[in-house]
Amino acid sequence: MKPPTTEHAFESAIECSLLHGGPDACPHYQAEVREPSAPYALSFESGGYHRRTSADYDRELCLIPKDVIDFLVASQPREWRRLRRHR
């Protein structure tokens, strides 16, 4: 059987390869694509991509707020602790 060759199938394959091994993994996807671990993400497991929806995106800020906070906590923990003291 010939695999589907549509734009939707291509997008789905990319999404599933990024989500593979993580909490939002596609159950039917078998291929494995891995990136090397980043030095600032030692506490994160590979497959750390998460599925997002358009509702997660803040149009006014032009970002996904939770992802920004997660990135700051992972990449700059000392700065994050300093900023949290100013609440």
LUMGU-393524 format. One record per residue: residue in three letters; chain; z, x, y of N, C-alpha, C, O in turn. Coordinates in pm, whole numbers, padded with zeros to 5 digits. Atoms other than C-alpha are relative to their C-alpha. Layout:
REM residues N
rest	kette	nzz	nxx	nyy	cazz	caxx	cayy	czz	cxx	cyy	ozz	oxx	oyy
ALA	A	Z	X	Y	Z	X	Y	Z	X	Y	Z	X	Y;
...
REM end
This chain:
REM residues 87
rest	kette	nzz	nxx	nyy	cazz	caxx	cayy	czz	cxx	cyy	ozz	oxx	oyy
MET	A	00000	00083	-00118	00000	00000	00000	00000	00088	00124	00079	00181	00135;
LYS	A	00012	-00076	-00124	-00099	00134	00340	00113	-00038	00096	00138	-00157	00118;
PRO	A	-00108	00033	-00094	00192	00163	00588	-00056	-00064	00127	-00171	-00038	00164;
PRO	A	00048	00064	-00122	00168	-00049	00904	-00026	00103	00109	00050	00199	00126;
THR	A	00036	-00094	-00107	-00001	00129	01193	-00008	-00073	00133	-00110	-00068	00202;
THR	A	-00006	00070	-00128	00104	-00081	01489	00097	00073	00092	00175	00157	00048;
GLU	A	-00092	-00061	-00095	00287	00021	01803	00144	-00038	-00034	00235	00044	-00024;
HIS	A	-00134	00045	00038	00585	-00186	01689	00052	00082	-00119	00169	00122	-00119;
ALA	A	-00041	-00078	00116	00595	-00002	01354	00034	00144	00042	00130	00202	-00010;
PHE	A	-00026	-00136	-00050	00578	00334	01538	00134	00005	00073	00214	00096	00051;
GLU	A	-00127	00005	-00073	00863	00237	01773	00117	-00017	-00097	00222	00045	-00079;
SER	A	-00105	00023	00099	01066	00114	01476	00030	00129	-00077	00147	00159	-00103;
ALA	A	-00020	-00126	00072	01014	00445	01290	00076	00100	00086	00163	00171	00035;
ILE	A	-00072	-00091	-00090	01130	00644	01594	00146	-00042	00011	00236	00040	-00002;
GLU	A	-00136	00051	-00014	01435	00423	01644	00082	00027	-00128	00195	00073	-00120;
CYS	A	-00072	-00019	00126	01531	00440	01275	00028	00148	-00028	00133	00180	-00083;
SER	A	-00026	-00143	00021	01495	00820	01264	00114	00049	00089	00191	00136	00047;
LEU	A	-00109	-00038	-00089	01729	00853	01563	00134	-00059	-00045	00239	00005	-00031;
LEU	A	-00122	00068	00041	01981	00606	01423	00047	00041	-00140	00161	00011	-00177;
HIS	A	-00031	-00035	00139	01975	00750	01067	00131	00078	-00010	00151	00176	00061;
GLY	A	-00128	-00068	00021	02320	00851	00949	00110	-00044	00093	00224	-00002	00076;
GLY	A	-00100	00046	-00095	02499	00679	01234	00044	-00142	-00029	00002	-00202	-00128;
PRO	A	-00054	00134	00024	02683	00349	01267	-00105	-00112	00010	-00086	-00219	-00048;
ASP	A	00104	00101	-00017	02365	00159	01366	-00124	00030	-00083	-00233	-00016	-00050;
ALA	A	00115	-00043	00082	02141	00309	01094	-00077	-00118	-00057	-00020	-00222	-00089;
CYS	A	00086	00101	00062	01847	00107	00963	00019	00011	-00152	00001	00118	-00208;
PRO	A	-00031	-00008	00143	01934	00016	00602	-00118	00038	-00088	-00099	00093	-00196;
HIS	A	00118	-00024	00083	01576	00050	00475	-00063	00138	00023	-00154	00175	-00051;
TYR	A	00065	-00125	-00039	01493	00387	00634	00049	00116	-00087	00170	00136	-00101;
GLN	A	-00037	-00107	00093	01487	00686	00394	-00021	00140	00055	00048	00233	00012;
ALA	A	00028	-00134	-00053	01346	00979	00597	00122	00050	00079	00205	-00029	00122;
GLU	A	-00113	-00056	-00073	01589	01215	00766	-00050	00099	00104	-00124	00192	00072;
VAL	A	00034	-00089	-00110	01546	01383	01104	00133	00042	00061	00215	-00044	00094;
ARG	A	-00127	-00049	-00055	01828	01601	01235	-00023	00095	00115	-00119	00172	00117;
GLU	A	-00001	-00095	-00111	01896	01784	01558	00117	00095	-00023	00214	00057	-00089;
PRO	A	-00115	-00088	00012	02120	02088	01575	00117	-00057	00081	00096	-00124	00181;
SER	A	-00118	00049	-00072	02477	02009	01684	00010	00068	00136	-00012	00188	00149;
ALA	A	-00019	-00053	-00135	02539	02051	02054	00141	00058	00009	00234	00003	-00051;
PRO	A	-00131	-00062	-00007	02830	02282	02143	00106	-00090	00063	00225	-00075	00033;
TYR	A	-00098	00087	-00064	02993	02010	02356	00031	-00123	-00084	00119	-00201	-00046;
ALA	A	-00020	00122	00079	02978	01746	02082	00058	00031	-00138	00019	-00032	-00236;
LEU	A	-00054	-00039	00129	03181	01909	01808	00075	-00113	-00069	00084	-00115	-00192;
SER	A	-00075	00108	00062	03384	01593	01753	-00090	-00115	-00044	-00042	-00209	-00107;
PHE	A	00091	00108	00036	03076	01377	01704	-00076	00036	-00127	-00113	00151	-00147;
GLU	A	00078	-00020	00121	02901	01334	01371	-00147	-00008	00034	-00185	-00071	00132;
SER	A	00144	00014	-00020	02526	01375	01343	-00036	-00146	-00022	00035	-00219	-00090;
GLY	A	00036	00141	00004	02343	01047	01375	00077	-00077	00105	00106	-00195	00088;
GLY	A	-00082	00060	-00105	02534	00978	01692	-00072	-00091	00096	-00014	-00136	00195;
TYR	A	00071	00094	-00085	02264	00764	01846	00046	-00142	-00031	00079	-00174	-00145;
HIS	A	-00040	00139	00017	02351	00399	01900	-00108	-00091	00054	-00175	-00060	00153;
ARG	A	00097	00099	-00045	02129	00096	01934	00056	-00067	00125	00173	-00106	00128;
ARG	A	-00039	00065	-00125	02142	-00049	02286	-00093	-00116	00027	-00206	-00120	-00022;
THR	A	00084	00112	-00042	02012	-00371	02433	-00016	00005	00151	00053	00081	00219;
SER	A	00021	00003	-00145	01885	-00447	02779	00124	-00052	00072	00144	-00022	00190;
ALA	A	-00123	00051	-00062	02215	-00628	02844	00100	00112	00027	00187	00098	00113;
ASP	A	-00090	-00114	-00022	02395	-00290	02820	-00034	00077	00127	00050	00150	00179;
TYR	A	00050	-00077	-00113	02189	-00152	03108	00043	-00064	00132	00024	-00184	00151;
ASP	A	-00039	00047	-00133	02328	-00185	03462	-00114	00030	00096	-00137	00146	00132;
ARG	A	00119	-00019	-00085	02024	-00239	03684	00036	00055	00138	-00041	00131	00197;
GLU	A	-00041	-00049	-00132	02216	-00172	04004	00030	00150	-00003	-00005	00223	00089;
LEU	A	-00035	-00142	00014	02347	00164	03880	-00111	00081	-00066	-00110	00204	-00058;
CYS	A	00112	-00065	00071	02029	00243	03677	00050	00089	-00114	00001	00201	-00133;
LEU	A	-00052	-00074	00114	02229	00356	03373	00079	-00094	-00090	00100	-00211	-00058;
ILE	A	-00088	00073	00092	02438	00242	03078	00140	00059	00021	00167	00170	-00026;
PRO	A	-00130	-00057	-00037	02796	00286	03205	00080	00061	-00116	00134	00171	-00101;
LYS	A	-00077	-00054	00112	02960	00333	02863	-00056	00133	-00048	00020	00223	-00085;
ASP	A	00060	-00127	00043	02712	00607	02772	00034	00113	00096	00055	00227	00053;
VAL	A	-00035	-00103	-00099	02787	00794	03095	00144	00046	-00023	00172	00166	-00025;
ILE	A	-00140	-00036	00024	03161	00781	03030	00014	00079	-00130	00083	00181	-00133;
ASP	A	-00005	-00073	00127	03114	00888	02667	-00052	00143	00015	00006	00236	-00041;
PHE	A	00055	-00134	-00023	02900	01182	02781	00100	00087	00076	00121	00203	00041;
LEU	A	-00096	-00078	-00078	03157	01292	03040	00121	00040	-00084	00167	00154	-00076;
VAL	A	-00115	-00031	00086	03444	01271	02791	-00035	00110	-00100	00045	00200	-00124;
ALA	A	00041	-00099	00101	03248	01474	02533	-00035	00135	00061	-00003	00239	00003;
SER	A	00053	-00126	-00054	03096	01735	02763	00093	00067	00101	00083	00188	00123;
GLN	A	-00087	-00056	-00104	03365	01782	03029	00141	-00057	-00011	00188	-00123	00082;
PRO	A	-00131	00063	00021	03705	01685	02885	00104	00037	00106	00186	-00046	00144;
ARG	A	-00098	-00042	-00101	03905	01887	03137	-00023	-00074	00132	00072	-00121	00194;
GLU	A	00033	00075	-00122	03723	01730	03434	00033	-00148	-00015	00082	-00211	00079;
TRP	A	-00027	00142	00024	03757	01386	03278	00150	-00028	00013	00190	-00127	00075;
ARG	A	-00145	00019	-00014	04136	01426	03247	00041	00007	00146	00127	-00070	00189;
ARG	A	-00031	-00012	-00143	04149	01536	03612	-00040	-00126	00075	00036	-00175	00159;
LEU	A	00046	00123	-00068	03944	01234	03726	00086	-00120	-00036	00110	-00206	00048;
ARG	A	-00082	00115	00042	04158	00991	03525	00133	-00004	00072	00192	-00112	00086;
ARG	A	-00127	-00001	-00074	04468	01101	03717	-00015	-00068	00135	00086	-00104	00195;
HIS	A	00023	00057	-00133	04309	00956	04035	-00023	-00150	-00002	-00071	-00207	00096;
ARG	A	00022	00145	00007	04297	00596	03917	00084	-00075	00097	00077	-00198	00102;
REM end
